[in-house]
């Protein structure tokens, strides 16, 4: 797989996961009560009521991290990966974009 293919695969997978019908749109946020830490998102079915993205997180830092990767962030990363694919086969691909794609796809394979 070429680096350009790697970027396309990662961008498509990120986009597919972020746009899945079960994934709530909008900004996610960390919430706590007396017992647990949660990640919540606005509910489009019931405005004014939150929707649990990740109930009972291990800790507040974990909840904050999950909330920071809401769909708009994931889609922006997917767009950046695709924008990093050069128009010319001779052009250099950003090693940072390749590193992000490899990390997301859990692969260390070089092209």
N, C-alpha and C positions, 0 to 999 in steps of 0.2 A: 504494500500500500504506500503510495506517495504521501508526502507531507500535505499536499493539497487535498488528497482523498481523506486523510486523517482529520483535517479541519472540517471538511464537509460532513463526515460521519458524526463527529462530536457535535457540531452545530445542529444537525438534524435530530440527534438524540436529545440534546438539551431542549430544543424547541418542542419536540414531541412530548416530553415529560412535562414541560411548563404549561403546555396548552391542553393537557389531558382534561377531559370533562370533570374528573373528580378533584382537580386541583383548583382551589378557590383563587379568584383574581384579586387584585388590589394588594395594598401593603399589608404585610403580616406584622404582628407585634407580640411582644412577650407580655404575659399577664401572670399574676400570682394571686393566690388566696392564702388562707391560713395554713394550708396543707401541701399544696402543689404548685409547680411552675408549668405554664402552658404556652403554646404558640397559637394565636388566634388570627383569624382573618374576617373581614366583613362578610356577612351572609347576603347573597343576592336574592335568595328565596324569601328571607325574612329580614327586611331592612331593620337595622337597629339591634339585631341580635348577632353575636359573634358565632363563628364556625371554628371548631377545634381543628387545627392543622396537626399539632403534635401535643396531645394531652399528656400530662405528667412527665415532663422532661426531667432528665437527670439533675440538671442544675440551671441556674439563671444564665450563666455564660452559654450553655448549650442552647437554651431557648432563644437567646439573642442571636446566636449564630444562625439557627434555622430560620428565624424571622428575617434575617438579612438577605436570605437567598429566595425571596419571593419571586413570582413569575416575571415581573418586569425586569429584575436584575438578571435572571437566567436568559431571558430573551435578548437583552442588551449584550450579554456575553456571546450568545449564538450569532448575533449580527456582527459583532467584532471579529469572531473567528472567520465567518464567511467573507468579511471585508478584507481580511488578511491574505486571502487567496489572490495571488497576482494574476493579471491578465495575460502575461507572457510566461511561457514555461521556463524561460531563462532568468526571470526575476527571482530575487531572493525572498523567501517566506520568513516572516518574523519568527525567530527562535522562541520568543515568549509565547506566541500564539500556539506554536507546536507543543511547547511544554504544557500549556493549559489543556490542550486537546488530549495529550497523552495522559495527563493526570486524571482528567475526567473519565477517560475510557479505560483507566487502569492498565496501561500498556507502556512498556519501555522500548518497544521495537522501533528501531531506526528505519527510515525509508530506504 
